[in-house]
Amino acid sequence: MNRVAVLSAGSWGTAFAAVLADAGNEVVIHGRRREIVDAINIRHENPAYLPDITLPRSLRATTDVAEAVAGADHLVVSIPAQSLRDNLTAWAPLINPRTVVVSLMKGIETHTGLRMSEVITEVTGVPADRVAVVSGPNLAREVAARRPAASVIACRDETTAKALQDACVTPYFRPYTNADVVGCELGGAVKNVIALAIGLAAGMGLGDNARALLMTRGLAETARLGAVLGADPLTFSGLAGVGDLIATCMSPLSRNRTFGEHLGQGLTVPEASAATRQTAEGVKSSQSILELARRHGVEMPITEVVVSVVNGTATVAEAAGLLMTRTPKPERYGV
């Protein structure tokens, strides 16, 4: 039996912890709030993030990070992307050299342009072949409710990826492995930005044609950036690419889509944040992704528009016009 520590009792951290517990692992989840930890331990629920969902009775929670991490074979991290560096700096001395670190996070660090796996290796010194990424169409509430889902486990080392795959397979959760860490992380990060654009379109009542346009061209943006960063283009045709994009852009359970819809309905960024209540990673990562693209000479017009709206340099009413007035060009994959 593997011992797994999950750092964060948010919605996706809790849902993945439940998957791991259902798969037969000994799982300890760390939560900062005592009331959430007590609810998981006593009532087997997380009412703050996954109300009305019954969690595995074997899942245990603690407010003590050291207790959670002690003896862990796998350390799963699921916190807001922009807080990763500071938290890891504090946690790094607790991580056993043999532990595999697993990222559930989908974002690009501001100012550095680093992917989450790169932040992990830089801060902790854990080698890249012991850092794995889980990405795919995984809406936390559906996974926690044990509805069928699949995901991708990406790691440079095949043995490490296979070990994590074996540790999280259940009758309702099907993990695949992939060596393309770059592609899987980019797919997960950029789709949040495209989901914000989809939400804007939905909030403005622009219709299904506009949403199809944004999803398709959003995937092209992702592929363009992936190509210059060394990703496998086939990754974007799989679960961590188009699969994650569809789920995040189309579901009302998606925080990024919901945030964008609030903006499209006229709310300000602070108002949309309060209404969404949970972190929408695309809001902060959009600027980082755009800076990364500009650094490599990659055009990402949808991302540019989202950044303009979020930063207040363009109004929601101007957003559609900014996209529709671009110079027409031939359509080719990745163009």
C-alpha positions in Angstrom: 0.0 0.0 0.0 1.3 3.4 -1.0 1.2 6.3 1.5 0.1 9.5 -0.2 0.1 13.1 1.1 -2.2 15.6 -0.6 -1.4 19.2 0.1 -4.7 21.2 -0.2 -8.2 20.4 0.8 -9.7 22.4 -2.0 -12.1 20.9 -4.5 -9.6 19.2 -6.9 -7.2 18.2 -4.1 -10.0 16.6 -2.1 -11.4 14.9 -5.2 -8.1 13.4 -6.2 -7.4 12.4 -2.6 -10.7 10.5 -2.8 -9.6 8.7 -6.0 -6.4 7.7 -4.3 -8.2 6.4 -1.2 -10.7 4.5 -3.4 -7.7 2.9 -5.2 -6.5 1.5 -1.9 -3.8 3.9 -0.8 -3.3 5.3 2.7 -4.1 9.0 2.0 -3.6 12.0 4.3 -4.8 15.4 3.1 -3.6 18.6 4.6 -6.0 21.4 5.2 -5.4 24.9 6.6 -8.9 25.3 8.1 -9.7 23.2 11.2 -13.4 23.0 10.3 -12.6 21.4 7.0 -10.2 18.9 8.5 -12.8 18.0 11.2 -15.5 17.6 8.6 -13.3 15.2 6.5 -12.3 13.1 9.6 -15.7 13.0 11.4 -18.4 13.4 8.7 -16.4 12.2 5.7 -17.3 15.3 3.7 -15.8 18.7 2.6 -18.8 21.0 2.8 -16.8 24.1 1.9 -15.7 22.8 -1.5 -17.6 19.6 -2.3 -21.0 19.8 -0.5 -23.2 16.8 -0.5 -20.4 14.5 -1.6 -19.5 11.5 0.7 -15.8 11.0 0.9 -14.0 7.6 1.5 -14.0 6.7 5.2 -10.3 5.8 5.0 -9.4 9.4 3.9 -7.7 11.2 6.8 -7.0 14.9 7.2 -4.7 17.0 9.3 -3.7 20.7 9.7 -0.1 19.6 10.3 1.9 19.6 7.0 4.8 17.6 8.6 2.4 14.9 9.7 0.8 14.7 6.2 4.2 14.5 4.4 5.9 12.1 6.8 6.7 8.8 5.0 4.8 9.7 1.8 5.6 7.7 -1.3 3.8 10.4 -3.4 3.3 14.0 -2.5 0.4 15.5 -4.4 0.3 19.4 -4.5 -2.9 21.1 -5.4 -2.8 24.8 -4.5 -3.2 28.1 -6.5 -0.3 28.2 -9.0 0.9 31.7 -8.0 1.3 30.6 -4.3 3.3 27.5 -5.1 6.8 28.9 -4.8 6.3 30.4 -1.4 4.6 27.3 0.0 7.2 24.9 -1.5 10.0 27.0 0.0 8.5 26.2 3.5 7.7 22.6 2.7 10.9 21.6 0.9 12.8 20.5 4.1 10.0 18.1 4.9 10.1 16.2 1.6 11.8 12.8 1.7 14.4 12.4 -1.1 12.6 9.3 -2.4 9.2 10.9 -2.6 7.6 11.5 -6.0 6.0 15.0 -6.2 2.8 15.2 -8.2 1.4 18.4 -9.5 -2.4 18.9 -10.0 -1.9 22.6 -10.8 -2.7 24.2 -14.1 -1.0 27.6 -14.5 2.2 29.4 -15.5 4.1 31.3 -12.8 4.0 35.1 -13.1 7.3 36.9 -13.8 9.2 33.7 -14.5 7.0 32.0 -17.1 7.8 28.6 -15.5 5.5 25.7 -15.6 4.5 24.2 -12.3 6.8 21.2 -12.6 9.7 23.5 -13.3 8.9 25.5 -10.1 8.8 22.3 -8.2 12.3 21.1 -9.4 13.8 24.6 -8.9 12.5 25.1 -5.4 12.8 21.6 -4.0 15.7 20.2 -5.9 13.6 17.1 -6.8 14.9 15.8 -10.1 12.5 16.1 -13.1 12.2 12.3 -13.4 10.5 12.2 -9.9 8.0 15.0 -10.7 4.7 14.0 -12.3 1.8 16.0 -13.7 -1.9 15.0 -13.7 -3.9 16.8 -16.3 -7.1 16.2 -18.3 -10.9 16.8 -18.3 -11.3 16.4 -14.5 -14.1 18.6 -13.1 -13.6 18.0 -9.4 -17.2 17.6 -8.4 -17.9 14.9 -11.0 -14.7 13.0 -10.1 -15.6 13.2 -6.4 -19.1 11.9 -7.2 -17.4 9.0 -8.8 -18.7 9.7 -12.3 -16.5 8.2 -15.1 -13.4 10.3 -15.9 -10.0 9.9 -17.4 -6.7 11.8 -17.0 -3.1 11.9 -18.2 -0.1 11.3 -15.9 2.9 12.9 -17.5 6.5 12.3 -16.4 9.8 12.2 -18.1 10.4 8.8 -16.4 8.1 6.0 -17.6 8.5 3.9 -14.4 7.5 6.9 -12.2 4.5 7.6 -14.4 3.4 3.9 -14.3 3.7 3.7 -10.5 1.4 6.7 -10.1 -1.0 5.3 -12.7 -1.2 2.0 -10.7 -1.8 4.0 -7.6 -4.9 6.0 -8.8 -6.8 3.6 -11.1 -10.4 2.9 -10.0 -13.5 1.6 -11.7 -14.5 5.3 -12.4 -11.1 6.9 -12.9 -8.9 5.9 -15.8 -5.4 7.3 -16.0 -3.2 7.2 -19.0 0.6 7.9 -19.1 2.5 10.3 -21.3 6.1 11.4 -21.4 5.2 14.9 -22.8 5.2 17.0 -19.6 5.5 20.3 -21.5 2.5 19.6 -23.7 0.3 18.4 -20.8 1.1 21.4 -18.6 0.6 23.9 -21.5 -2.7 22.3 -22.4 -3.9 22.6 -18.8 -2.7 26.2 -18.4 -3.9 27.7 -21.7 -7.3 26.1 -21.7 -8.1 28.1 -18.6 -7.5 31.3 -20.5 -9.7 30.0 -23.4 -12.4 29.1 -20.9 -12.4 32.7 -19.7 -13.0 33.8 -23.3 -15.8 31.2 -23.7 -17.4 32.6 -20.5 -17.1 36.1 -21.9 -18.9 35.0 -25.1 -21.6 33.2 -23.1 -22.1 36.1 -20.8 -22.5 38.4 -23.8 -24.9 36.0 -25.5 -22.7 35.7 -28.6 -23.9 32.1 -29.4 -22.6 28.7 -30.1 -20.8 29.7 -33.3 -18.6 32.1 -31.3 -17.9 29.5 -28.7 -16.9 27.0 -31.4 -14.6 29.6 -32.9 -12.9 30.4 -29.6 -12.3 26.7 -28.7 -10.9 25.8 -32.1 -8.7 28.8 -32.5 -7.8 28.6 -28.8 -6.5 25.1 -29.4 -4.4 26.5 -32.3 -2.9 29.1 -30.0 -1.9 26.3 -27.5 -0.4 24.2 -30.3 1.7 27.2 -31.6 3.1 27.9 -28.2 3.7 24.2 -27.6 5.6 23.8 -30.8 8.2 26.3 -29.9 8.6 24.9 -26.4 9.1 21.4 -27.6 5.8 19.8 -26.9 4.5 16.8 -28.9 1.7 18.2 -31.1 -0.3 15.0 -30.7 -0.7 15.8 -27.0 -3.1 18.6 -27.8 -5.4 16.1 -29.6 -5.7 14.0 -26.5 -7.1 14.2 -23.0 -4.7 16.9 -21.7 -5.4 19.0 -24.8 -8.8 19.1 -26.5 -10.3 16.9 -23.8 -9.5 19.3 -21.0 -10.4 22.2 -23.2 -13.9 20.9 -23.9 -14.7 20.1 -20.3 -13.4 23.5 -19.0 -15.0 25.6 -21.7 -18.5 23.9 -21.7 -19.3 23.0 -18.2 -21.0 25.3 -15.7 -18.8 23.6 -13.0 -15.7 25.2 -14.6 -14.4 28.1 -12.4 -12.7 29.8 -15.4 -15.7 29.7 -17.6 -17.9 30.9 -14.8 -15.5 33.8 -14.0 -15.6 34.8 -17.7 -19.3 34.6 -17.8 -19.6 37.0 -14.8 -17.3 39.4 -16.7 -19.4 39.1 -19.8 -22.5 39.9 -17.8 -20.9 43.2 -16.7 -19.3 42.4 -13.4 -15.9 43.8 -12.6 -12.9 41.5 -12.0 -13.2 41.9 -8.2 -16.9 41.2 -8.4 -16.4 38.2 -10.6 -13.8 36.9 -8.2 -16.2 37.2 -5.3 -19.0 35.6 -7.2 -16.9 32.7 -8.4 -15.6 32.1 -4.8 -12.8 29.8 -5.9 -9.5 30.5 -7.7 -9.8 30.8 -11.5 -6.2 30.1 -12.5 -6.6 31.6 -16.0 -7.0 35.1 -14.6 -3.5 35.5 -13.3 -1.9 33.0 -15.7 -3.2 34.7 -18.8 -0.6 37.5 -18.4 2.2 35.0 -17.8 1.2 32.9 -20.8 1.1 36.0 -23.0 4.5 37.1 -21.9 5.9 33.6 -22.5 4.4 33.7 -26.0 5.8 37.1 -26.8 9.2 36.0 -25.6 9.1 33.2 -28.2 7.5 35.3 -31.0 4.2 33.3 -30.9 0.8 35.0 -31.7 -2.0 34.3 -29.2 -4.8 36.8 -30.1 -7.4 35.2 -27.9 -5.1 35.3 -24.9 -4.3 38.9 -25.7 -7.9 39.9 -25.6 -8.5 38.1 -22.3 -5.5 39.9 -20.8 -6.8 43.2 -22.1 -10.2 42.6 -20.5 -8.8 41.4 -17.2 -6.4 44.3 -17.0 -9.1 46.8 -17.9 -7.4 48.1 -21.1 -10.3 46.8 -23.2 -14.0 46.6 -22.4 -16.1 43.5 -22.7 -18.0 45.2 -25.5 -14.7 45.7 -27.4 -13.5 42.1 -26.9 -15.4 40.5 -29.8 -14.4 43.3 -32.2 -10.8 42.9 -31.4 -10.9 39.2 -32.4 -13.2 39.6 -35.5 -11.1 42.4 -37.0 -7.9 40.3 -37.3 -6.4 39.9 -40.8 -7.9 36.8 -42.5 -5.4 34.0 -43.2 -5.5 30.4 -44.4 -6.6 27.9 -41.8 -3.9 25.3 -41.1 -3.3 23.4 -37.9 -1.2 25.5 -35.5 -1.5 28.7 -37.6 
